Amino acid sequence: MLTRLSQIYSLKIELFISILLLNLFLFLQIVNSNAENVGADKTISSLNENQQVVTADDVHITITNNGSVERTGQKAIKNTDSETAGTILTIHSGSSVTSTAANTISTEGGEFEINNSGTISTNVSKAISLFNSDGVSITNNSGGIIKSDGNTILGSASTGADNTTIVNSGEIFSTETGDSSSAIILADSDTTTTGTNITNNSGGEIYNAGNDSTIVLGASSTLTNSGSIKNNKSVSNKAIQLKGNNNTVTLKDAGIVVGKIKAANGTSGNKLRFNHGVGRAYYYDTSGDLTLEDLDGNQVVKGSAGSVGQGGSETIDEILSYKSINLRNFINRYENSNLFNHEGGWGELYSTILNRNEDSNSLAMEYNLINFGANLIYPLDNSNFIMMFEGGVQDFAKDYRITYQNISGGIHIPDNDKFFNLDTFVTGGITLKDGKREVLTNTESSGKVDSNSNFQTYDIQIGAKKNNLNIIPDIGFTSSISVTPTYDESKFYSWRNRVVGNLSIYLSDDYLIRDDKEEKLNLNWALDLRSAIGDDEQTYSISGTTATYKQDNDLKREISLSVSMNYEKYIYENSKIGVSYYGLLSSQNTLSLGGNAFYKMNF
């Protein structure tokens, strides 16, 4: 009896399975009946709801004029099998390929080239499936969209997708908020998938909204980013994951990354390269064994990966030198103006525009300097009291700016009988500085953050000059020192006790062109040879990791030539006005142009 019941039960199961298989067969027949074989070049310029199946080599499918392929089910466009070669799919702006199931475009292991300016999408996973493929090329142009609600571009973990090339200038993204949410994944557990080359151009966006890494690479692959790669779920999630060995990731220009950069445990030969430009500040949270390289020569600090332009500290000696030149020129103009036999005070207003070009060999950062100031002098017994006020902006090329205000005071002693009858001066001052720099970082949702600083610099200037007659130039020297006790930025970067010194020797001379009761015109030139003195090393910290910066020898020496033209005119019985124009060239690729206006009277 039990045997009989068992036989009946088995027959019912077999019948049920047979009916199920028959229904599945009929369903597949219906589905396949909505397929179109494509054996020659084809243009689609309207709505097409049939699956496009490539059956021959070198077929070019063009979707244009707002046309679309909309598939109910999966695989809106596919190759017949891995034997099909040379398939090219071009989707123009406004056109689309969509499916309601997975694998909107399936390469089926065949050769496939996709040029997209429209939309490739699915409501589930795999907008593009690189099934067992080798050498697929995907170009997503500006305005192009490739999206899914799962893994968007997938090389299967079991079959891989070797030698895939992806060039993106549009958007590639996944809207899935959980797992299986990568925008590009070409090596899940299959770390032998090799030869992937991904280039994300400026303006290109690759992002996801889930737990998985935004981009996953296998082995011996490259990723170059000038656009944005973001894990929008959390900055603690991975943006870039390297599963295997010998991958190279290059972060370029102003491109941003949001989320960690990770090399899998036990991997080797993986490189993280930076090509953001000389002086660009960055900080990236990384994990795993990564070799760090800065292609611009910037010093990159391990402990994750960070670098910072040293311009704020490295140019202190230069700015100190230009301040010395300004002070000497001011005293020279005063001495050459003999109204009232130097009785009464003299004041002048001035402005300067200075530009220094970048030098990648010495890591000299490009900057523009614009300043405004006032110089005042008042005669005392056998000396002159000096006051100087200045404010300005030092604007570096890589999103770094320092604004400052300075006040200085001192004494000028003509023909100092206690110092070999030389023309001498000594001044001291304080400069208040506010810095702001933009740092590229994967630890913030925007991919960058402003880092601010407030600090003070103290300086002393000492100078002496021998005034010679006739055609022999005057000769003099200037010694100056600057001390910055402490420096802290709001993000990542700090340093302590920066002491900078200069020693300058210069030649100068004046040529009187016009001198009468009403006006005066003269020319002046000065050749200045400067060398930084003292310690040229600076200890600093990036996010708690200590490093040492050594200033390049070429940045510690400078030869500058300045020329000025000074014009004065009497306007009242006891007063006059004047203007001065001057220019400066230096061996530090610096060009400076400036001018001042002064008013002198007895006061």
C-alpha positions as CSV (number, residue, x, y, z in Angstrom):
1,M,0.0,0.0,0.0
2,L,2.8,2.4,1.0
3,T,4.7,1.5,-2.2
4,R,1.6,2.3,-4.3
5,L,1.1,5.7,-2.7
6,S,4.7,6.5,-3.2
7,Q,4.5,5.7,-6.9
8,I,1.4,7.9,-7.3
9,Y,3.2,10.7,-5.4
10,S,6.2,10.5,-7.7
11,L,4.1,10.6,-10.8
12,K,2.3,13.7,-9.6
13,I,5.7,15.4,-9.0
14,E,6.9,14.4,-12.4
15,L,3.7,15.7,-14.0
16,F,4.0,19.0,-12.1
17,I,7.6,19.4,-13.2
18,S,6.7,18.6,-16.8
19,I,3.9,21.2,-16.8
20,L,6.2,23.8,-15.2
21,L,8.9,23.2,-17.8
22,L,6.3,23.3,-20.6
23,N,5.1,26.7,-19.3
24,L,8.6,28.0,-19.1
25,F,9.3,26.8,-22.6
26,L,6.2,28.5,-23.9
27,F,7.1,31.7,-22.0
28,L,10.6,31.7,-23.5
29,Q,9.1,31.2,-26.9
30,I,6.9,34.2,-26.4
31,V,9.7,36.3,-25.1
32,N,12.0,35.2,-27.9
33,S,9.3,36.0,-30.4
34,N,9.9,39.7,-29.5
35,A,13.5,39.5,-30.6
36,E,15.0,40.9,-33.8
37,N,18.1,39.4,-35.3
38,V,20.5,42.2,-36.5
39,G,22.9,40.9,-39.1
40,A,23.8,44.3,-40.7
41,D,24.1,48.0,-39.8
42,K,20.9,49.3,-38.3
43,T,19.5,52.7,-37.3
44,I,16.7,53.0,-34.7
45,S,15.0,56.4,-34.6
46,S,11.7,55.6,-32.9
47,L,10.4,53.4,-30.1
48,N,11.4,49.7,-30.6
49,E,10.2,47.2,-28.0
50,N,12.0,44.2,-29.5
51,Q,15.2,42.7,-28.2
52,Q,18.1,43.4,-30.6
53,V,20.2,40.3,-31.1
54,V,23.5,40.8,-33.1
55,T,24.0,37.7,-35.3
56,A,27.0,38.8,-37.5
57,D,30.4,40.4,-37.2
58,D,31.1,44.2,-37.5
59,V,27.5,45.3,-37.0
60,H,26.9,48.9,-36.1
61,I,23.7,49.8,-34.3
62,T,22.8,53.5,-34.1
63,I,20.0,54.8,-31.9
64,T,19.3,58.4,-32.7
65,N,16.6,61.1,-33.1
66,N,15.2,60.4,-29.6
67,G,14.7,56.8,-30.6
68,S,14.8,54.0,-27.9
69,V,15.0,50.3,-27.4
70,E,12.7,49.5,-24.4
71,R,12.7,45.8,-23.4
72,T,10.2,44.2,-21.1
73,G,12.5,41.7,-19.6
74,Q,16.3,41.5,-19.8
75,K,18.9,41.9,-22.5
76,A,17.5,44.7,-24.6
77,I,20.7,44.4,-26.8
78,K,23.0,41.5,-26.9
79,N,25.4,39.5,-29.0
80,T,24.5,36.1,-30.2
81,D,27.4,34.5,-28.4
82,S,31.1,34.9,-27.8
83,E,31.9,34.4,-31.5
84,T,30.3,37.6,-32.6
85,A,33.0,40.2,-33.2
86,G,33.2,44.0,-33.9
87,T,29.8,45.0,-32.6
88,I,29.5,48.8,-32.2
89,L,26.6,50.5,-30.4
90,T,26.1,54.3,-30.7
91,I,23.4,56.0,-28.6
92,H,22.9,59.7,-29.4
93,S,21.8,62.4,-27.0
94,G,18.1,62.0,-26.2
95,S,18.0,58.4,-27.1
96,S,18.0,55.4,-24.7
97,V,18.2,51.7,-24.1
98,T,16.2,50.4,-21.1
99,S,15.0,47.1,-19.7
100,T,12.7,46.1,-16.9
101,A,15.0,43.3,-15.9
102,A,18.8,42.8,-15.5
103,N,21.5,43.0,-18.3
104,T,20.1,45.9,-20.4
105,I,23.1,45.5,-22.7
106,S,24.9,42.1,-22.6
107,T,28.1,41.6,-24.4
108,E,27.7,37.7,-24.2
109,G,31.5,37.4,-24.3
110,G,31.8,38.9,-27.8
111,E,33.7,42.0,-28.9
112,F,31.6,45.0,-28.1
113,E,32.1,48.8,-28.3
114,I,29.6,51.2,-26.7
115,N,29.5,55.0,-27.4
116,N,26.8,56.5,-25.3
117,S,25.6,60.1,-25.2
118,G,22.0,59.1,-24.2
119,T,20.8,56.8,-21.4
120,I,21.4,53.1,-20.6
121,S,19.4,52.0,-17.7
122,T,17.6,49.2,-15.8
123,N,15.4,49.2,-12.7
124,V,17.3,46.3,-11.3
125,S,21.0,45.4,-11.8
126,K,23.5,45.4,-14.6
127,A,22.8,48.2,-17.1
128,I,25.8,46.7,-18.9
129,S,26.8,43.1,-18.3
130,L,30.3,42.1,-19.5
131,F,29.7,38.4,-19.5
132,N,33.0,36.5,-20.0
133,S,34.3,39.3,-22.2
134,D,37.7,40.4,-23.3
135,G,38.4,43.9,-24.7
136,V,35.1,45.6,-24.3
137,S,35.2,49.4,-24.8
138,I,32.7,51.7,-23.2
139,T,32.7,55.5,-23.8
140,N,30.2,57.5,-21.9
141,N,30.2,61.0,-23.3
142,S,29.3,64.3,-21.6
143,G,25.5,64.1,-20.9
144,G,25.5,60.4,-21.2
145,I,23.9,58.4,-18.3
146,I,24.5,54.7,-17.4
147,K,22.5,53.7,-14.3
148,S,20.9,50.8,-12.5
149,D,19.4,49.9,-9.1
150,G,22.2,47.4,-8.5
151,N,25.7,46.8,-9.8
152,T,25.6,49.1,-12.9
153,I,28.6,47.9,-15.0
154,L,29.5,44.4,-14.0
155,G,32.1,41.9,-15.0
156,S,30.8,38.7,-13.5
157,A,32.7,37.3,-10.5
158,S,32.8,33.8,-12.0
159,T,33.7,34.8,-15.6
160,G,35.6,38.0,-15.3
161,A,35.9,40.8,-17.9
162,D,39.6,41.2,-18.9
163,N,41.0,44.2,-20.8
164,T,37.9,46.4,-20.4
165,T,38.3,50.1,-21.2
166,I,35.9,52.6,-19.8
167,V,36.2,56.4,-20.6
168,N,33.6,58.5,-18.7
169,S,32.7,62.1,-19.2
170,G,29.0,61.7,-18.1
171,E,27.4,59.9,-15.2
172,I,27.7,56.2,-14.2
173,F,25.8,55.4,-11.0
174,S,23.8,53.0,-8.9
175,T,20.8,54.0,-6.9
176,E,20.8,50.8,-4.7
177,T,21.1,51.7,-1.0
178,G,22.1,48.3,0.3
179,D,24.5,45.7,-1.1
180,S,25.3,44.9,-4.8
181,S,25.5,48.7,-5.3
182,S,28.7,49.3,-7.1
183,A,28.8,51.7,-10.1
184,I,31.6,49.7,-11.7
185,I,32.7,46.3,-10.5
186,L,35.1,44.3,-12.6
187,A,36.4,41.8,-10.1
188,D,34.3,40.7,-7.2
189,S,36.0,37.6,-5.8
190,D,37.6,37.0,-9.1
191,T,40.9,38.8,-8.5
192,T,42.4,37.4,-11.7
193,T,40.3,39.7,-13.8
194,T,43.1,41.9,-15.4
195,G,43.7,44.8,-17.7
196,T,40.8,47.1,-16.8
197,N,41.5,50.7,-17.8
198,I,39.1,53.3,-16.4
199,T,39.5,57.0,-17.1
200,N,37.1,59.4,-15.5
201,N,37.5,62.8,-17.2
202,S,36.9,66.2,-15.8
203,G,33.2,66.6,-15.4
204,G,32.7,62.9,-15.3
205,E,30.8,61.5,-12.3
206,I,30.9,57.9,-11.0
207,Y,28.9,57.4,-7.8
208,N,26.7,55.0,-5.8
209,A,24.3,55.2,-2.8
210,G,24.9,51.8,-1.1
211,N,27.2,49.8,1.1
212,D,29.5,48.5,-1.6
213,S,32.6,50.1,-3.1
214,T,31.8,52.6,-5.9
215,I,34.5,51.1,-8.1
216,V,36.1,47.6,-7.7
217,L,39.2,46.6,-9.7
218,G,40.8,43.2,-10.0
219,A,44.5,43.0,-10.9
220,S,47.0,44.8,-13.2
221,S,44.4,47.5,-13.9
222,T,44.5,51.3,-13.9
223,L,42.1,54.0,-12.8
224,T,42.7,57.7,-13.6
225,N,40.4,60.3,-12.1
226,S,40.0,63.9,-13.1
227,G,36.3,64.1,-12.3
228,S,34.5,62.8,-9.2
229,I,34.2,59.3,-7.7
230,K,31.8,59.3,-4.7
231,N,30.3,56.8,-2.3
232,N,27.3,58.9,-1.3
233,K,26.2,56.4,1.4
234,S,29.0,57.3,3.8
235,V,32.6,58.7,3.7
236,S,33.6,55.7,5.8
237,N,32.5,53.3,2.9
238,K,34.9,52.5,0.1
239,A,35.0,54.6,-3.0
240,I,37.8,52.6,-4.7
241,Q,38.7,49.0,-3.9
242,L,41.6,47.1,-5.3
243,K,41.0,43.3,-5.0
244,G,44.2,42.0,-6.6
245,N,47.8,43.0,-7.2
246,N,49.6,45.6,-9.3
247,N,46.8,48.1,-9.8
248,T,47.6,51.8,-10.3
249,V,45.2,54.6,-9.3
250,T,46.1,58.1,-10.4
251,L,44.2,61.1,-8.9
252,K,44.6,64.1,-11.2
253,D,44.0,67.8,-11.5
254,A,41.0,69.0,-9.4
255,G,39.3,65.6,-9.4
256,I,37.7,64.5,-6.2
257,V,37.1,61.2,-4.3
258,V,34.6,60.6,-1.5
259,G,35.1,57.4,0.5
260,K,38.1,55.3,1.4
261,I,40.7,54.0,-1.0
262,K,41.5,50.4,-0.1
263,A,43.9,47.7,-1.2
264,A,42.8,44.3,-0.1
265,N,44.7,42.5,2.6
266,G,47.6,40.4,1.4
267,T,47.9,42.3,-2.0
268,S,51.1,43.8,-3.3
269,G,52.3,46.1,-6.0
270,N,49.3,48.5,-5.8
271,K,50.1,52.2,-6.4
272,L,48.3,55.4,-5.5
273,R,49.6,58.3,-7.5
274,F,48.8,62.0,-7.3
275,N,48.9,64.5,-10.2
276,H,47.0,67.4,-8.7
277,G,49.7,70.0,-9.5
278,V,52.6,71.7,-7.7
279,G,51.5,72.9,-4.2
280,R,48.0,71.4,-4.3
281,A,46.9,70.3,-0.8
282,Y,45.2,66.9,-0.3
283,Y,44.5,64.3,2.3
284,Y,43.1,60.8,1.5
285,D,42.0,58.1,4.0
286,T,43.5,54.9,2.7
287,S,44.0,51.3,4.0
288,G,46.1,48.4,2.9
289,D,49.5,48.2,1.3
290,L,49.8,51.1,-1.2
291,T,52.9,52.7,-2.7
292,L,52.4,56.5,-2.7
293,E,53.8,58.7,-5.5
294,D,53.4,62.4,-6.3
295,L,54.0,62.9,-10.0
296,D,54.5,66.6,-9.5
297,G,57.3,66.2,-7.0
298,N,55.3,67.3,-3.9
299,Q,56.2,65.7,-0.7
300,V,53.5,63.1,0.1
301,V,53.2,62.0,3.8
302,K,52.2,58.4,4.7
303,G,49.8,57.6,7.4
304,S,47.0,57.6,4.8
305,A,48.2,60.0,2.1
306,G,48.6,63.8,2.5
307,S,50.5,66.7,1.0
308,V,50.4,70.4,1.4
309,G,51.8,73.3,-0.5
310,Q,54.5,75.0,1.6
311,G,54.1,78.4,0.0
312,G,52.9,80.1,3.2
313,S,56.2,79.3,4.9
314,E,58.5,78.8,2.0
315,T,57.9,82.3,0.6
316,I,58.5,84.1,3.9
317,D,62.1,84.9,3.0
318,E,61.0,86.3,-0.4
319,I,58.3,88.5,1.1
320,L,60.8,89.7,3.7
321,S,63.3,90.6,1.0
322,Y,60.7,92.6,-1.0
323,K,59.8,94.4,2.2
324,S,63.5,95.4,2.7
325,I,63.6,96.7,-0.9
326,N,60.5,98.8,-0.3
327,L,62.0,100.2,2.9
328,R,65.3,101.1,1.2
329,N,63.5,102.8,-1.7
330,F,61.3,104.8,0.7
331,I,64.3,106.1,2.5
332,N,66.1,106.8,-0.7
333,R,63.2,108.9,-2.0
334,Y,63.1,110.8,1.2
335,E,66.8,111.6,1.1
336,N,66.6,112.7,-2.5
337,S,63.8,115.1,-1.8
338,N,65.4,118.2,-0.2
339,L,62.3,120.4,0.4
340,F,62.7,122.4,3.6
341,N,66.1,120.7,4.2
342,H,64.3,117.7,5.4
343,E,62.3,119.6,7.9
344,G,58.8,118.4,8.6
345,G,57.3,115.0,7.9
346,W,56.7,113.1,4.7
347,G,54.0,110.5,3.9
348,E,53.4,108.4,0.9
349,L,50.8,105.9,-0.2
350,Y,51.8,103.0,-2.5
351,S,50.5,99.8,-4.1
352,T,52.3,96.9,-5.7
353,I,51.4,94.0,-7.9
354,L,53.8,91.1,-7.9
355,N,53.7,87.8,-9.8
356,R,55.9,84.7,-9.3
357,N,55.7,81.9,-11.8
358,E,55.6,78.2,-10.9
359,D,58.8,76.2,-11.1
360,S,58.2,72.4,-11.0
361,N,61.9,71.6,-10.5
362,S,62.3,73.6,-7.2
363,L,58.6,73.2,-6.3
364,A,58.2,77.0,-6.3
365,M,54.5,77.8,-6.1
366,E,52.9,80.4,-8.4
367,Y,51.4,83.3,-6.6
368,N,50.2,86.8,-7.1
369,L,50.8,89.5,-4.4
370,I,48.7,92.7,-4.2
371,N,49.4,95.1,-1.4
372,F,48.6,98.6,-0.3
373,G,50.5,100.6,2.2
374,A,51.5,103.9,3.7
375,N,55.0,105.0,4.8
376,L,55.6,107.9,7.2
377,I,58.9,109.6,8.2
378,Y,59.5,112.4,10.7
379,P,62.9,114.0,11.4
380,L,64.3,113.9,14.9
381,D,67.7,115.1,16.2
382,N,70.3,113.4,14.0
383,S,67.8,110.7,13.0
384,N,64.4,110.1,11.5
385,F,61.4,108.2,12.9
386,I,59.8,105.7,10.5
387,M,56.3,104.2,10.6
388,M,55.0,101.7,8.0
389,F,51.6,100.2,7.4
390,E,50.7,97.6,4.9
391,G,47.9,95.2,4.0
392,G,47.7,92.7,1.1
393,V,46.7,89.4,-0.4
394,Q,49.1,86.6,-1.4
395,D,47.1,84.5,-3.7
396,F,48.6,81.1,-4.6
397,A,47.6,79.2,-7.8
398,K,46.3,76.0,-6.0
399,D,43.3,77.5,-4.1
400,Y,45.4,78.9,-1.2
401,R,45.2,82.5,-0.1
402,I,46.8,84.6,2.7
403,T,45.6,88.0,3.7
404,Y,47.8,90.1,6.0
405,Q,48.2,93.4,7.8
406,N,51.5,94.7,9.0
407,I,52.7,97.6,11.2
408,S,56.4,98.4,11.6
409,G,58.4,101.2,13.2
410,G,62.0,102.1,13.5
411,I,64.8,104.6,13.2
412,H,66.8,105.9,10.2
413,I,70.2,107.5,11.0
414,P,71.9,109.4,8.1
415,D,75.7,109.4,8.2
416,N,75.8,107.5,11.4
417,D,79.1,108.5,13.1
418,K,78.9,105.5,15.4
419,F,78.9,103.2,12.4
420,F,81.5,104.3,10.0
421,N,79.4,107.3,8.9
422,L,77.1,104.9,7.0
423,D,73.5,105.6,6.3
424,T,71.8,103.1,8.7
425,F,68.3,102.0,9.7
426,V,66.7,99.4,12.0
427,T,63.0,98.6,12.1
428,G,60.8,96.0,13.7
429,G,57.2,94.9,13.0
430,I,54.4,92.4,13.4
431,T,52.3,90.9,10.6
432,L,48.8,89.4,11.3
433,K,47.9,86.7,8.7
434,D,44.8,84.8,7.8
435,G,45.2,81.8,5.6
436,K,42.6,79.8,3.7
437,R,43.3,76.8,1.5
438,E,41.2,74.2,-0.2
439,V,42.1,70.7,0.5
440,L,41.1,67.7,-1.6
441,T,40.0,65.0,0.7
442,N,37.9,61.8,0.6
443,T,36.9,62.3,4.2
444,E,34.2,64.9,3.4
445,S,31.0,64.5,1.4
446,S,32.0,67.3,-0.9
447,G,35.4,65.8,-1.7
448,K,37.1,69.0,-0.5
449,V,37.3,71.2,2.6
450,D,38.5,74.7,3.5
451,S,41.3,74.8,6.0
452,N,41.7,78.1,7.8
453,S,44.6,79.6,9.8
454,N,45.4,82.7,11.9
455,F,49.0,83.4,12.9
456,Q,51.5,86.1,13.5
457,T,54.9,86.8,12.1
458,Y,57.5,89.1,13.8
459,D,60.4,90.6,11.8
460,I,63.4,92.8,12.3
461,Q,65.2,94.7,9.5
462,I,68.8,96.2,9.8
463,G,70.5,98.0,7.0
464,A,73.5,100.1,6.2
465,K,74.6,102.0,3.0
466,K,77.7,103.8,1.8
467,N,76.7,106.8,-0.3
468,N,79.2,107.4,-3.1
469,L,79.6,110.4,-5.3
470,N,79.7,110.8,-9.1
471,I,79.5,107.6,-11.2
472,I,80.3,105.1,-8.4
473,P,77.2,103.3,-7.3
474,D,76.2,103.3,-3.6
475,I,76.8,100.0,-1.9
476,G,74.9,98.5,1.1
477,F,73.6,95.5,2.9
478,T,70.4,94.5,4.6
479,S,70.0,91.8,7.2
480,S,66.5,90.6,8.3
481,I,64.9,87.9,10.3
482,S,61.4,86.7,10.6
483,V,59.9,84.5,13.4
484,T,56.6,82.6,13.3
485,P,56.1,80.9,16.7
486,T,53.3,78.6,15.8
487,Y,51.0,77.7,12.9
488,D,47.8,75.6,13.0
489,E,45.2,75.1,10.3
490,S,41.7,74.0,11.1
491,K,42.2,70.9,9.1
492,F,45.2,68.5,8.9
493,Y,48.2,70.8,8.8
494,S,50.4,72.5,11.4
495,W,54.0,73.5,12.1
496,R,56.1,75.2,14.8
497,N,58.7,77.9,15.3
498,R,59.6,78.9,11.7
499,V,62.7,81.1,11.8
500,V,63.8,82.7,8.5
501,G,66.7,85.0,7.9
502,N,68.0,87.0,4.9
503,L,71.3,88.6,4.1
504,S,71.3,91.0,1.1
505,I,74.1,93.0,-0.6
506,Y,73.1,95.6,-3.1
507,L,74.3,98.3,-5.5
508,S,72.2,101.3,-6.3
509,D,72.5,104.7,-8.0
510,D,70.4,107.7,-8.8
511,Y,70.4,109.9,-12.0
512,L,69.0,113.4,-11.8
513,I,67.2,114.3,-15.0
514,R,65.4,117.5,-14.0
515,D,65.7,119.7,-10.9
516,D,64.4,123.2,-10.6
517,K,62.2,125.3,-8.3
518,E,59.0,123.8,-9.6
519,E,59.7,120.1,-10.3
520,K,62.2,117.3,-10.0
521,L,62.6,114.0,-12.0
522,N,65.1,111.3,-11.3
523,L,65.8,107.6,-12.1
524,N,67.0,105.0,-9.7
525,W,68.2,101.4,-10.1
526,A,69.3,98.8,-7.6
527,L,70.8,95.3,-8.0
528,D,70.2,93.1,-5.0
529,L,71.8,89.7,-4.2
530,R,70.0,87.9,-1.5
531,S,70.6,84.6,0.3
532,A,68.5,83.0,3.0
533,I,70.5,82.1,6.1
534,G,69.8,79.8,9.0
535,D,68.0,76.5,9.2
536,D,66.3,75.6,5.9
537,E,64.4,72.6,7.3
538,Q,60.9,72.7,8.7
539,T,59.2,70.0,10.8
540,Y,55.4,69.9,10.1
541,S,52.5,67.6,10.6
542,I,49.6,66.3,8.4
543,S,46.8,64.8,10.4
544,G,49.2,63.8,13.2
545,T,51.9,62.3,11.0
546,T,55.2,64.2,11.3
547,A,57.4,65.0,8.3
548,T,60.3,67.3,7.4
549,Y,60.3,69.8,4.5
550,K,63.7,71.0,3.2
551,Q,63.6,74.1,1.1
552,D,65.2,73.8,-2.3
553,N,68.6,75.6,-2.6
554,D,67.4,77.5,-5.7
555,L,64.6,79.1,-3.6
556,K,67.1,80.4,-1.0
557,R,69.0,82.6,-3.4
558,E,67.7,85.5,-5.4
559,I,69.1,88.2,-7.7
560,S,66.7,91.1,-8.3
561,L,67.0,94.2,-10.4
562,S,64.6,97.1,-9.7
563,V,64.2,100.4,-11.5
564,S,62.1,103.4,-10.5
565,M,61.2,106.8,-11.8
566,N,60.4,109.5,-9.3
567,Y,58.6,112.8,-10.1
568,E,58.0,115.7,-7.7
569,K,56.2,119.0,-8.2
570,Y,55.7,122.0,-5.9
571,I,52.0,122.9,-5.4
572,Y,52.1,125.4,-2.5
573,E,54.8,127.5,-0.9
574,N,55.5,124.9,1.8
575,S,54.4,121.6,0.2
576,K,54.6,119.4,-2.8
577,I,53.3,116.2,-4.3
578,G,55.0,113.4,-6.2
579,V,54.5,110.1,-7.9
580,S,56.8,107.1,-8.4
581,Y,56.7,104.1,-10.7
582,Y,58.9,101.1,-10.3
583,G,59.4,97.6,-11.6
584,L,61.3,94.6,-10.3
585,L,62.6,91.4,-12.0
586,S,64.2,88.5,-10.1
587,S,65.8,85.1,-10.6
588,Q,62.8,83.6,-8.8
589,N,60.6,84.2,-11.9
590,T,59.2,87.2,-10.2
591,L,57.8,90.3,-11.9
592,S,56.7,93.2,-9.8
593,L,55.1,96.5,-10.9
594,G,54.1,99.3,-8.5
595,G,53.6,102.9,-7.8
596,N,53.1,105.4,-5.1
597,A,51.9,108.9,-4.5
598,F,53.2,111.1,-1.7
599,Y,52.4,114.4,-0.1
600,K,55.1,116.4,1.8
601,M,54.7,119.4,4.0
602,N,55.8,120.7,7.3
603,F,53.8,119.0,10.0
